[in-house]
Amino acid sequence: MTRALDQVMAVMETAFDPHWREAWTRQQVANSLALPHTYAILVDAEARLIGDGEAEAGGFILARRAPGEEELLLIGVRPELRGRGLGRLLIETFAELARHAGAEQVFLEMRANNPAERLYRACGFEPIGRRPAYYRTLDGSFLDAITFARKL
Ligand SMILES: CC(C)(COP(=O)(O)OP(=O)(O)OC[C@H]1O[C@@H](n2cnc3c(N)ncnc32)[C@H](O)[C@@H]1OP(=O)(O)O)[C@@H](O)C(=O)NCCC(=O)NCCS
């Protein structure tokens, strides 16, 4: 688990603009991965799925399994590797793993103005709810959270 934590954190440090305050700290990721139903999916720079400690990660998903459904907690791809399908591969792998585990739906939540929405919609996610002023950015402004779901 420590190695997956290192792989995730190396991407985390480059992938998130601090303005949006979306990145997780090392402690948050460690706590999350220590839970029995939370897991990481990792891909390398060539868009191949990799295991714990196997190679440097180009992108990751953190996800949580629950009876009948799974939640995509966080996705990140290194900026220099974007637009090559790593994000889509991560999401499709997440959906496939969830389906095999018996999930009927998968969920995610994003800040209202995240351009990743295009990727989520392209992967079959549709908005199902909105939480007003849920996120607070570095400059103190608030953004809604939008919940997306995809039936499997
Ligand atoms: C969102 C993110 C993971 C996408 O990763 P990626 O590897 O670039 O995604 P892909 O190459 O698989 O893109 C798949 C499709 O989505 C579109 N897309 C992905 N990210 C996009 C973005 N930021 N803006 C516009 N379109 C985007 C691509 O154009 C592509 O469409 P196409 O197949 O029709 O060309 C990456 O941009 C990222 O790490 N962003 C910062 C972290 C973040 O905001 N995470 C999500 C919130 S937690």
The ligand as an ORCA input file, in Angstrom:
! r2SCAN-3c Opt
* xyz 0 1
  C      -9.524     15.332    -16.088
  C      -8.249     14.579    -16.457
  C      -8.040     13.427    -15.501
  C      -8.400     14.044    -17.900
  O      -7.276     13.241    -18.207
  P      -6.797     12.967    -19.719
  O      -5.850     11.837    -19.673
  O      -6.333     14.218    -20.343
  O      -8.160     12.527    -20.426
  P      -8.290     11.794    -21.838
  O      -7.071     12.036    -22.671
  O      -8.683     10.384    -21.617
  O      -9.511     12.594    -22.470
  C     -10.651     11.949    -22.928
  C     -11.607     12.965    -23.520
  O     -12.024     13.969    -22.606
  C     -11.644     15.271    -23.053
  N     -11.054     15.992    -21.928
  C     -10.364     15.455    -20.925
  N      -9.966     16.404    -20.055
  C     -10.433     17.560    -20.553
  C     -10.326     18.893    -20.129
  N      -9.657     19.247    -19.028
  N     -10.916     19.846    -20.887
  C     -11.576     19.508    -22.019
  N     -11.685     18.254    -22.478
  C     -11.128     17.300    -21.743
  C     -10.579     15.046    -24.095
  O     -10.628     16.061    -25.063
  C     -10.965     13.711    -24.660
  O     -11.964     13.852    -25.621
  P     -11.776     13.120    -27.030
  O     -11.515     11.660    -26.713
  O     -13.071     13.387    -27.695
  O     -10.600     13.823    -27.647
  C      -7.019     15.551    -16.441
  O      -7.315     16.663    -17.248
  C      -6.628     16.029    -15.050
  O      -5.863     15.364    -14.328
  N      -7.126     17.220    -14.656
  C      -6.742     17.834    -13.372
  C      -7.334     17.119    -12.201
  C      -8.847     17.169    -12.230
  O      -9.454     18.199    -12.491
  N      -9.487     16.014    -11.951
  C     -10.919     15.894    -11.982
  C     -11.563     16.415    -10.781
  S     -11.225     15.479     -9.374
*
